[in-house]
């Protein structure tokens, strides 16, 4: 019997899904989970996702580098915002990061109750995540962070990409998964062009961070998964086939 894969389009809808004993893949393409994978792929030892600014700010005293973003902008008083480019070239290798963002860290928090495991997903480690999931004996729920509780295009399209990649190994009975698989397969030859019309892409373009958008839409830059162990996200390497 094939394992099942389904999609939740917003943290506001997660209560409609049974996440018990499922592997939950949390995705926030622009930009939290893309930034987390980039950080882990460039040697950061761990990332602790934090739902609120004050808790995150207080962790500076515990030796964490703090990263904070609200509404697409770096939060006041934080060393780092939410740009994946800040972590390139092993800029913070060996460091522990505490991170809070508008949507992504909330989606991680809302995924914790009952899940067998929590991964973070991004286009930049799509193949690694898919390879790992194929080896696991569990159903999958892709949890899109959305934008302030609403559906967004980029996270949902990633869900379609992951469903498409896993289609031979999983049963797909969720209408959302079927729809996003079809949309991804129709648009995958020009993802940047299609997603340029996404509302959050336009929001970020208004902050002059087009380079972040371009980076977040690259495929398979890192052959790692990001997995929540206790309260920390850590990297696990995936062997190429």
TIRO-534261 format. One record per residue: residue number from 1; residue in three letters; y, z, x of N, C-alpha, C in turn. Coordinates in steps of 0.05 Angstrom, whole numbers. Layout:
N
   resi   resn      n_Y      n_Z      n_X     ca_Y     ca_Z     ca_X      c_Y      c_Z      c_X
    NUM    ALA        Y        Z        X        Y        Z        X        Y        Z        X
...
This chain:
241
   resi   resn      n_Y      n_Z      n_X     ca_Y     ca_Z     ca_X      c_Y      c_Z      c_X
      1    UNK      -24        0       17        0        0        0       25        0       17
      2    UNK       43      -19       12       67      -21       28       86        2       23
      3    UNK      101        9       44      122       29       41      145       16       26
      4    UNK      162       33       15      184       23       -2      211       26       12
      5    UNK      230        8        6      257       10       17      277        6       -5
      6    UNK      297       23       -6      318       22      -27      345       27      -14
      7    UNK      366       22      -30      394       25      -21      410       42      -40
      8    UNK      424       61      -28      445       76      -43      472       67      -33
      9    UNK      489       59      -51      514       46      -43      537       65      -38
     10    UNK      534       91      -43      556      110      -39      545      138      -38
     11    UNK      558      156      -23      550      184      -25      553      196      -53
     12    UNK      571      184      -69      574      193      -96      550      187     -114
     13    UNK      533      169     -104      509      161     -120      483      173     -109
     14    UNK      485      188      -87      461      197      -73      444      216      -91
     15    UNK      457      229     -110      442      247     -128      424      232     -147
     16    UNK      428      206     -149      410      190     -166      385      181     -152
     17    UNK      383      187     -126      360      179     -110      344      203     -101
     18    UNK      318      200     -101      301      221      -90      298      216      -60
     19    UNK      309      233      -44      307      229      -15      285      245       -2
     20    UNK      270      261      -17      249      277       -6      229      261        9
     21    UNK      224      269       34      204      256       52      210      227       59
     22    UNK      234      218       54      242      191       62      258      192       88
     23    UNK      257      170      102      275      167      125      301      155      114
     24    UNK      323      169      118      349      160      109      364      148      132
     25    UNK      373      123      128      389      109      148      418      109      138
     26    UNK      435      124      150      463      126      142      479      105      157
     27    UNK      495       90      142      510       68      155      539       69      147
     28    UNK      557       67      167      586       65      163      595       45      185
     29    UNK      593       19      178      598       -2      198      626        0      210
     30    UNK      646        3      192      674        5      202      684       34      198
     31    UNK      679       53      216      668       48      242      649       70      252
     32    UNK      645       91      236      633      115      246      606      111      259
     33    UNK      586       98      245      560       96      257      559       75      280
     34    UNK      577       55      278      579       37      301      590       51      326
     35    UNK      609       69      321      620       84      344      600      104      355
     36    UNK      585      116      337      564      135      346      543      122      364
     37    UNK      533       99      355      513       84      370      525       75      397
     38    UNK      550       66      397      563       58      422      565       82      441
     39    UNK      573      105      431      575      129      447      548      137      459
     40    UNK      527      137      442      501      145      452      490      124      471
     41    UNK      496       98      466      487       77      484      502       77      511
     42    UNK      524       92      512      539       94      537      538      122      549
     43    UNK      516      136      543      510      160      558      519      186      547
     44    UNK      533      186      524      540      211      511      514      227      505
     45    UNK      514      252      512      489      267      509      482      273      480
     46    UNK      502      279      463      496      284      435      522      281      420
     47    UNK      520      277      393      542      276      375      536      295      352
     48    UNK      553      314      347      550      332      324      568      322      302
     49    UNK      557      311      280      574      302      258      584      327      242
     50    UNK      610      327      236      623      349      222      638      338      198
     51    UNK      635      351      175      647      340      151      678      344      150
     52    UNK      688      366      161      717      371      158      731      374      185
     53    UNK      757      369      184      774      369      208      775      396      222
     54    UNK      779      417      206      783      444      219      758      453      234
     55    UNK      735      449      222      710      457      236      707      441      262
     56    UNK      713      416      260      711      399      284      730      407      305
     57    UNK      755      413      297      775      421      316      767      447      330
     58    UNK      754      465      315      747      491      327      725      488      348
     59    UNK      710      466      348      688      463      366      697      456      395
     60    UNK      723      449      397      734      444      424      730      469      442
     61    UNK      733      492      430      730      517      446      701      522      455
     62    UNK      682      508      443      654      510      450      646      489      471
     63    UNK      665      474      481      659      455      502      654      426      492
     64    UNK      659      421      467      656      394      456      682      378      460
     65    UNK      679      353      465      701      334      461      703      328      432
     66    UNK      727      329      421      729      326      392      740      299      385
     67    UNK      728      287      365      736      260      355      741      263      325
     68    UNK      765      254      316      772      257      288      787      233      278
     69    UNK      780      224      254      793      201      240      795      207      211
     70    UNK      819      199      200      823      200      171      839      175      163
     71    UNK      829      161      143      842      137      132      847      116      154
     72    UNK      828      113      172      829       92      192      846       99      217
     73    UNK      858      123      217      876      130      238      865      155      253
     74    UNK      870      157      280      862      182      294      876      206      281
     75    UNK      860      228      279      871      252      268      888      267      288
     76    UNK      908      281      279      927      295      297      912      316      313
     77    UNK      917      317      339      906      338      355      879      333      366
     78    UNK      868      309      362      841      302      371      842      284      395
     79    UNK      825      289      414      824      273      439      817      244      432
     80    UNK      798      240      413      787      214      407      790      209      377
     81    UNK      793      183      370      793      175      342      765      165      334
     82    UNK      764      141      324      738      130      314      734      101      324
     83    UNK      743       96      349      740       69      360      715       68      378
     84    UNK      697       49      374      674       47      392      682       39      420
     85    UNK      704       24      422      713       14      448      720       37      468
     86    UNK      727       60      457      734       83      474      711       93      491
     87    UNK      686       86      482      663       98      495      649       78      515
     88    UNK      660       54      517      648       34      534      650       42      563
     89    UNK      633       30      580      633       35      609      627       64      615
     90    UNK      610       77      598      601      104      603      625      124      606
     91    UNK      646      119      591      671      134      594      667      164      590
     92    UNK      648      171      572      644      200      567      614      208      570
     93    UNK      601      195      589      573      200      594      569      229      601
     94    UNK      547      240      590      540      268      595      555      288      578
     95    UNK      574      279      562      590      298      546      578      301      518
     96    UNK      584      324      506      577      329      478      602      324      461
     97    UNK      598      309      439      620      301      422      616      314      394
     98    UNK      637      325      383      638      334      355      656      314      341
     99    UNK      646      302      319      660      280      306      663      284      276
    100    UNK      686      278      265      690      278      237      705      253      229
    101    UNK      696      240      207      709      215      198      712      215      168
    102    UNK      727      196      157      732      196      129      707      194      112
    103    UNK      689      176      120      666      170      103      639      176      116
    104    UNK      636      168      141      609      169      154      597      197      156
    105    UNK      613      216      166      602      242      170      595      256      144
    106    UNK      610      250      123      603      260       96      577      250       86
    107    UNK      572      224       90      547      212       82      523      224       97
    108    UNK      527      230      123      506      244      138      500      271      126
    109    UNK      521      286      120      518      313      109      503      312       82
    110    UNK      509      292       66      497      290       39      468      280       41
    111    UNK      459      271       64      432      261       67      412      282       77
    112    UNK      422      306       83      406      325       97      384      339       80
    113    UNK      389      341       54      372      357       37      346      343       31
    114    UNK      324      350       44      298      339       38      289      315       53
    115    UNK      307      302       67      299      278       82      279      284      104
    116    UNK      260      265      107      241      268      129      254      265      156
    117    UNK      274      247      158      289      243      182      315      228      174
    118    UNK      335      231      191      360      217      187      367      201      212
    119    UNK      371      175      208      380      157      229      408      147      222
    120    UNK      422      138      242      447      124      237      443       94      244
    121    UNK      454       77      227      449       48      230      475       33      235
    122    UNK      472       11      250      495       -6      255      484      -34      263
    123    UNK      501      -54      260      492      -81      268      486      -81      298
    124    UNK      500      -64      314      496      -65      343      470      -53      352
    125    UNK      454      -41      334      427      -33      341      407      -39      318
    126    UNK      413      -61      304      397      -68      281      367      -72      288
    127    UNK      361      -87      308      333      -92      315      318      -67      324
    128    UNK      332      -50      339      319      -25      348      312       -8      324
    129    UNK      331       -5      305      326       11      281      302       -1      265
    130    UNK      302      -27      262      281      -40      247      254      -36      260
    131    UNK      253      -39      287      228      -35      301      217       -7      298
    132    UNK      235       12      300      227       40      297      216       45      269
    133    UNK      230       35      248      222       40      221      194       28      214
    134    UNK      188        5      227      162       -7      222      139       10      232
    135    UNK      145       28      251      123       45      262      120       71      246
    136    UNK      138       76      227      138      102      213      124      100      186
    137    UNK      109      120      180       95      120      154      111      135      133
    138    UNK      133      122      125      151      135      105      167      113       91
    139    UNK      175      120       66      194      103       52      221      106       64
    140    UNK      238       86       59      265       84       72      286       84       50
    141    UNK      307       99       54      331       98       38      355       92       56
    142    UNK      368       70       51      393       63       66      416       74       51
    143    UNK      431       92       63      453      106       50      480       96       61
    144    UNK      493       80       45      519       68       53      541       88       49
    145    UNK      558       91       70      580      111       68      602      102       49
    146    UNK      605       76       46      625       66       27      653       73       36
    147    UNK      672       72       18      700       80       23      710       99        1
    148    UNK      711      125        9      721      145      -10      706      144      -37
    149    UNK      679      142      -34      662      142      -58      656      116      -70
    150    UNK      670       95      -62      667       69      -74      649       50      -57
    151    UNK      638       31      -70      622        9      -57      640       -4      -36
    152    UNK      628      -10      -13      642      -29        5      623      -50       16
    153    UNK      635      -71       25      620      -96       31      605      -93       57
    154    UNK      617      -82       78      605      -83      104      580      -65      106
    155    UNK      581      -41       94      558      -24       95      535      -36       79
    156    UNK      542      -47       55      522      -58       38      509      -83       50
    157    UNK      525      -98       65      514     -122       79      496     -114      101
    158    UNK      502      -92      115      483      -82      135      457      -74      122
    159    UNK      459      -61       98      435      -54       84      418      -79       79
    160    UNK      431     -101       71      417     -126       66      404     -137       91
    161    UNK      418     -134      114      407     -143      140      382     -127      147
    162    UNK      383     -101      143      359      -85      149      336      -90      130
    163    UNK      342      -93      105      321     -100       85      309     -127       93
    164    UNK      326     -147       99      316     -173      107      297     -172      131
    165    UNK      305     -156      151      289     -153      175      262     -139      170
    166    UNK      262     -122      150      237     -106      144      221     -118      120
    167    UNK      230     -140      110      218     -150       84      188     -155       86
    168    UNK      177     -162      109      149     -168      111      132     -142      111
    169    UNK      145     -120      117      130      -95      121      135      -74       99
    170    UNK      154      -80       81      161      -60       61      162      -73       33
    171    UNK      157      -57       13      160      -66      -15      189      -62      -23
    172    UNK      201      -82      -36      229      -81      -45      230      -83      -75
    173    UNK      234      -60      -88      235      -59     -117      262      -50     -127
    174    UNK      280      -44     -109      307      -35     -116      326      -60     -119
    175    UNK      339      -63     -142      356      -86     -147      378      -89     -126
    176    UNK      389      -66     -118      410      -67      -98      400      -78      -71
    177    UNK      376      -70      -64      364      -81      -39      359     -111      -41
    178    UNK      349     -119      -64      344     -148      -69      370     -164      -67
    179    UNK      391     -153      -80      417     -167      -80      429     -169      -52
    180    UNK      429     -147      -37      441     -147      -11      425     -163        9
    181    UNK      399     -164        6      383     -181       24      391     -210       20
    182    UNK      394     -218       -5      401     -246      -12      429     -252       -1
    183    UNK      448     -233       -4      475     -238        5      476     -240       35
    184    UNK      461     -222       49      461     -224       78      449     -250       88
    185    UNK      427     -259       76      414     -283       85      432     -308       80
    186    UNK      449     -306       60      468     -328       54      491     -328       73
    187    UNK      499     -305       84      524     -303       99      520     -297      129
    188    UNK      495     -293      138      490     -283      165      500     -302      187
    189    UNK      502     -327      181      512     -345      202      542     -343      208
    190    UNK      556     -329      190      584     -325      194      593     -298      183
    191    UNK      580     -277      193      587     -250      184      616     -243      188
    192    UNK      628     -248      212      656     -240      215      674     -254      195
    193    UNK      669     -280      190      685     -295      171      683     -284      143
    194    UNK      658     -278      135      654     -268      108      666     -240      105
    195    UNK      663     -223      125      672     -195      123      702     -193      128
    196    UNK      715     -214      137      744     -213      141      758     -207      115
    197    UNK      745     -214       92      757     -209       66      752     -181       55
    198    UNK      735     -165       69      728     -138       60      753     -121       61
    199    UNK      755     -103       41      780      -87       38      784      -69       63
    200    UNK      762      -57       74      766      -39       96      772      -55      122
    201    UNK      762      -79      124      770      -96      147      800     -101      146
    202    UNK      810     -107      123      839     -112      120      854      -86      126
    203    UNK      843      -63      117      856      -37      123      858      -33      153
    204    UNK      837      -39      167      837      -35      196      854      -55      210
    205    UNK      855      -80      200      872     -100      212      901      -92      211
    206    UNK      908      -77      189      935      -67      187      942      -46      208
    207    UNK      921      -35      221      925      -16      243      922      -29      270
    208    UNK      920      -56      270      918      -72      294      894      -65      311
    209    UNK      871      -62      298      847      -57      313      825      -78      306
    210    UNK      834     -103      307      815     -125      303      792     -125      323
    211    UNK      798     -116      348      777     -115      368      754      -97      360
    212    UNK      761      -75      347      740      -57      337      722      -71      316
    213    UNK      735      -86      298      720     -100      277      701     -120      290
    214    UNK      711     -136      309      694     -156      322      671     -143      336
    215    UNK      675     -120      349      654     -106      364      633      -96      344
    216    UNK      642      -85      322      623      -73      303      605      -93      290
    217    UNK      612     -119      291      596     -140      278      578     -155      298
    218    UNK      578     -146      323      559     -158      342      531     -147      336
    219    UNK      511     -164      341      483     -156      337      470     -146      362
    220    UNK      455     -125      360      435     -117      381      447     -113      409
    221    UNK      468      -98      410      479      -91      436      464      -69      450
    222    UNK      450      -52      434      437      -29      444      408      -27      432
    223    UNK      388      -23      450      361      -19      440      355       11      439
    224    UNK      371       24      423      366       53      418      368       57      388
    225    UNK      357       80      379      363       90      353      380      115      356
    226    UNK      395      122      336      409      147      335      395      164      314
    227    UNK      385      187      322      369      204      305      380      232      304
    228    UNK      381      244      280      391      271      278      369      291      284
    229    UNK      373      307      305      354      327      313      368      354      310
    230    UNK      360      370      291      376      394      285      403      385      273
    231    UNK      424      393      287      451      386      278      464      364      296
    232    UNK      448      354      315      458      335      335      446      307      332
    233    UNK      462      287      334      452      259      337      447      254      366
    234    UNK      423      244      372      415      237      399      403      209      400
    235    UNK      403      198      424      392      171      427      362      172      434
    236    UNK      348      153      423      320      149      431      317      119      437
    237    UNK      306      113      460      303       86      468      279       73      454
    238    UNK      282       47      447      262       32      434      253       10      453
    239    UNK      227        8      458      217      -13      476      218      -40      461
    240    UNK      227      -60      476      228      -87      464      200      -98      462
    241    UNK      196     -114      442      169     -125      437      164     -148      457
